[in-house]
Amino acid sequence: MNQILYIDKQKKKGEPLEIKVVLRIFAILCILFGIILAGQSSFAILTKKEQATQTEPLVEVLQEGETLQIKVKHDKIIDKIVYQWNGNQEMVLQGKGRMELEEIIDLPVGNNILSLKVTDTAGRTVSYSQAYQREEGDLTRPEIELLVDGQKIKIVAKDETQIDYILYYWNEEEPTKVEAREEAPKQIEEKIDILKGENILTIVAVDKAGNEQVKEQTVVGAKKPVIELAREGRDLIIKVTDEEGIQKIEYTLNGVAYSTDPQNTGTPLNKKEFEFKQALADGQNIIVIKAYNINGLMRETSGEATI
């Protein structure tokens, strides 16, 4: 009899996979691994870009005697600045929509630690901490005040403890020294003539502790116009003179107003001397005259005349 042979082509359990299948699985795993690496790289790049945009504000603190000058600059709007001394009560300075802030605060006596936090509108906060020292004693600078008194300028220098002396000079000339008097140890007053034209006055005030204050001011020296009144029959002669030049003349006669510039154009008379006649009415005449020079100084004169 013929024999019929049966061949089972199915693989049995435990037999190794064919090489093609293994290669396919390996290729799929490599692709998945590459996708994972690419995702991680993209995330890292995005993170670095985000970190690069998070800039910090620049904080600068300068000590000036009894005070600290705080300067903060940022490329974003500053929300607020919070500071405290030695961990005590916090003080808040509002940003008010600014990108630059400058503030002067008092420095306590002794050794102190300033803690400062700057917060921008993005919520990012930067902290600053530094120790500062202020010695006991007089560290306050004198105060200088200038007052115009006619053709003179009055210098007043004050100190809360004791003033020592002042120096003053016009432009580049040699300084003049004025020392404090025994009967007024906290204040020096001095009157000096105002120079003609535009000049720079410099004052230096020094107290007994050596603290120094300097003040510089431009002073325009000019005299007020001169008004002269004279009567000639039924006329009043009005004469105005000024060294620099007359701007305008205004006067009121018996309640009626007159002016050389009635439209207030601001055009000066361009004269250093101006004289004119004004007819007077019967009876009592009352006149009030105001003369202005080109430096803005004014002189007022009044008079009465009866016809």
KEBA-76895 format. One record per residue (C-alpha): residue in one letter; x, y, z. Coordinates in steps of 0.02 Angstrom, whole numbers. Each point is the difference from the previous one (the first is absolute). Layout:
N
a X Y Z
...
END
This chain:
307
m 0 0 0
n 51 172 -34
q 43 101 154
i -71 176 23
l 122 114 91
y -66 152 103
i 116 143 33
d -45 125 141
k 68 170 -54
q -56 91 160
k 139 46 118
k 3 -77 165
k 6 93 161
g 172 56 55
e 73 3 -176
p 100 161 -42
l -81 141 -107
e 52 23 -177
i 134 133 -34
k -120 113 -100
v -121 13 146
v 140 43 118
l 62 137 -115
r -174 74 -15
i -22 8 188
f 172 79 20
a -41 133 -131
i -163 45 86
l 88 17 168
c 132 114 -78
i -134 113 -73
l -89 14 168
f 164 39 87
g 39 137 -126
i -171 81 26
i 28 2 187
l 172 81 -21
a -69 132 -119
g -138 45 123
q 124 19 141
s 112 111 -107
s -145 113 -50
f -52 17 181
a 178 46 50
i 12 134 -135
l -166 77 51
t 52 0 183
k 164 88 -41
k -90 134 -101
e -122 30 142
q 142 16 125
a 92 122 -112
t -147 120 0
q -10 4 190
t 121 146 30
e 30 68 174
p -16 183 51
l 159 98 35
v 9 62 180
e 125 134 53
v 11 67 178
l 114 148 42
q 34 64 176
e 6 189 22
g 29 43 181
e -162 -31 94
t -98 -60 -151
l 0 -137 -132
q -40 34 -182
i -89 -149 -78
k -2 -14 -190
v -93 -141 -89
k -2 -28 -189
h -91 -138 -94
d -54 -43 -177
k -172 -39 68
i -122 106 99
i 39 -3 187
d -148 -47 108
k 72 46 170
i 155 11 110
v -10 -65 178
y 140 38 124
q 29 -18 187
w 137 35 126
n 62 -143 109
g -155 -106 -34
n -119 131 72
q -153 79 -80
e -7 -9 -190
m -14 160 -104
v -78 -7 -174
l 43 111 -148
q -125 -17 -144
g 66 -14 -177
k -141 105 -76
g 32 -67 -175
r 184 49 -4
m 152 -98 -57
e 121 109 99
l -19 51 182
e 107 108 112
e -31 25 185
i 97 74 147
i -25 -80 171
d 70 40 171
l 140 -109 70
p -21 -44 185
v 143 28 122
g 115 -151 29
n 23 -162 -97
n -152 -44 -106
i -52 -127 -130
l -107 58 -144
s -110 -133 -79
l -79 50 -164
k -114 -92 -123
v -43 59 -175
t -153 -75 -86
d -46 31 -182
t -173 -14 -78
a 40 -177 -61
g 12 -54 183
r 188 -27 -2
t 84 54 164
v 184 38 31
s 68 19 176
y 143 111 59
s 82 5 172
q 146 105 60
a 72 66 164
y 21 188 25
q 75 101 142
r -37 174 62
e 106 74 136
e -74 102 139
g 29 186 -9
d -39 148 -114
l -11 -56 -181
t -132 125 -58
r 57 129 -127
p -40 184 25
e -145 82 -93
i 24 148 -118
e -136 125 -46
l 12 149 -118
l -118 150 12
v -4 150 -116
d -11 165 94
g -4 145 -122
q 169 13 -84
k 77 -121 125
i -12 -186 27
k -11 -71 176
i 92 -163 38
v -68 -101 147
a 95 -156 55
k -71 -106 142
d 55 -157 94
e -93 -102 130
t 152 -6 116
q 132 132 -40
i 50 90 -159
d 185 39 -27
y 17 112 -153
i -59 36 -177
l 93 39 -160
y -80 95 -144
y 63 60 -169
w -65 64 -167
n 49 -97 -156
e 187 -44 14
e 57 135 121
e 86 -34 166
p -120 -55 140
t -46 107 149
k -7 -85 170
v -126 44 136
e 15 -86 169
a -140 -31 125
r -22 120 145
e -2 -58 180
e -173 72 30
a -71 -97 -150
p 89 -169 -7
k -132 -85 -109
q -25 130 -136
i 99 116 -112
e -81 143 -96
e 89 107 -128
k -62 130 -126
i 99 29 -159
d -25 112 -151
i -74 -78 -156
l 115 19 -149
k -69 76 -158
g -48 -123 -137
e -7 -190 14
n 122 -77 124
i 22 -163 96
l 5 11 190
t 77 -147 95
i -20 -25 188
v 89 -130 106
a -61 -28 179
v 99 -104 125
d -53 -50 176
k 111 -39 150
a -5 -188 -38
g 72 33 -173
n -160 -35 -96
e -5 104 -158
q -143 64 -108
v 22 87 -168
k -130 105 -91
e 20 79 -171
q -125 120 -76
t -9 112 -153
v -47 179 49
v -55 133 -123
g 47 171 69
a -109 144 -55
k -74 155 77
k -182 47 -2
p -55 139 -117
v 3 180 64
i -160 104 -12
e 2 189 10
l -157 110 5
a -7 186 -34
r -141 124 -34
e -1 125 -141
g -158 106 -1
r -148 -116 -29
d 114 -143 -54
l 87 -135 100
i 176 -42 -63
i 40 -186 23
k 180 -57 -24
v 58 -182 15
t 181 -57 -13
d 83 -171 14
e 180 -59 -23
e -46 -157 -97
g -154 56 -95
i -184 39 28
q -126 -137 -37
k -162 98 25
i -86 136 101
e -174 -15 74
y -94 133 98
t -172 39 65
l -60 181 3
n -163 35 91
g -55 -182 -25
v 42 -6 -187
a 136 -126 -50
y 137 38 -129
s 143 -109 -65
t 142 8 -127
d -45 -180 -44
p -191 -6 13
q -13 -166 -96
n 131 -85 111
t 104 -52 -151
g 159 -3 105
t 90 116 -119
p 122 109 101
l 20 187 -24
n 186 -28 -39
k 44 161 89
k 98 36 158
e -90 167 23
f -180 43 -40
e -87 166 37
f -177 56 -41
k -137 122 53
q -170 -41 72
a -137 132 7
l -83 24 169
a -185 29 32
d -77 138 104
g -4 -39 185
q 98 -137 87
n 102 -122 -106
i 64 -166 69
i 128 -98 -101
v 82 -171 30
i 146 -46 -116
k 84 -169 -24
a 160 -14 -103
y 73 -168 -53
n 175 -33 -66
i 57 -138 -119
n 60 -106 149
g -177 -7 70
l 31 120 145
m -139 125 39
r -8 163 94
e -162 83 54
t -26 183 40
s -158 99 42
g -38 186 10
e -137 132 13
a -24 166 -88
t -140 129 11
i -46 118 -143
END
